[in-house]
Amino acid sequence: MVITKNNVTPWLVEGIVDYEKLIEEFGVKHLSEDNLKFLKDLSAKKNIPFHLFLKRNLYFSHRDFDKVIESFKKNENIFLYTGRSPGGSMHIGHLVSFLFTKYLQDVFDCNLYIQIPDDEKFLFKKDLNLETIEEMTQKDLLNIAAIGFNPDKTFIFRNSEYIRNMYPLYLKTAKKILLSQTSAIFGFNNQSNIGMINYPALQIVPTFFEKGQCLIPCAIDQDPYFRLQRDIANSLGYKKNSTILSKFIPPLTGTEGKMSATNANKAILLDDCAKEIKNKINKYAFSGGQPTIEEHRKLGGNTKIDVCYQWLYYLFEEDDKAIEKIKNDYEKGILLTGELKKILIDKLTLFIENHQKNKQKVIDENLLEKYMYKGKLAIKMWNEKFL
């Protein structure tokens, strides 16, 4: 199911991604200096650090983010929507959209809906049964709750559990979407089961949970779902959604494609221990260094292809001066590959350890109960819209 020449679909990312081509083909725009200034100024006003993902251009493009800014300035309603489809152990790449969503919730002080489409993987993956997906879902819920969203303004819901409540909106949405549209966008054909064909309508439904401007932070491969929403939103009496889109975090083994949990050696999983992190980085992290120390001292390393540097730049080194020094020293041959790996290992280990502590806190304080069942937002939303 290929929808661009870059081999980027909602289910598969292959090869070296040309983001400029994706921007052109998807019809999105670069985040402008005005967009970034707005977020930077709003962050300062709220005493919240301007997010690293924006500083380093990880979130790089958008569709109608200007309308979010307009709505905010007019004191109109804004709400966030994101999600995670269970499909194996979560890795650090999976956290990107959630970490950034928390930042957006903090700066906009708005409601957030997190969809867990436990139906999607069952429909799209022939080798997964419902029992396995249930186990994956429970683990994912803990990892997502560990991010620390505002529990009074966050509702985490599973499709299989809340389908009864969503069904009226699903029917209205599904009736507006033609098979020809989904086939053109997603490549459905006579071999696609009818559950797959129906699924895009269900993923669109949360964009209609409130009257207001819906903002969706996600990787750019998910954009096709929300382009489809924009075709039907006005006819249902809702606003077209806005998206703010990220690049992909490369796998350990190189800069092609995106990180995947399919091969544990290509990713750092959220339940990896310090020893596993160290072994994976040292053994599998693709290096931009030279074959020998002598050559490296003479020629230096290539930060454009070095995965350790890329991860530090986009995810783990907040200090601009520090990352610039790492870049210069590595490219000049002053910093060796092993030393660069050690920097990443230390920062990554601390990050994972802190995340695991936060996950334990979710368990100890039974926070999932609040996010999924007893949150004020959940009660208010279902009572007003569906019950």
Beta strands, then each sheet from edge to edge (+ up, - down):
strand 1: 29-30
strand 2: 59-63
strand 3: 78-83
strand 4: 111-116
strand 5: 154-158
strand 6: 213-219
strand 7: 242-246
sheet 1: 1+ 2- 7+ 6+ 3+ 4+ 5+
end
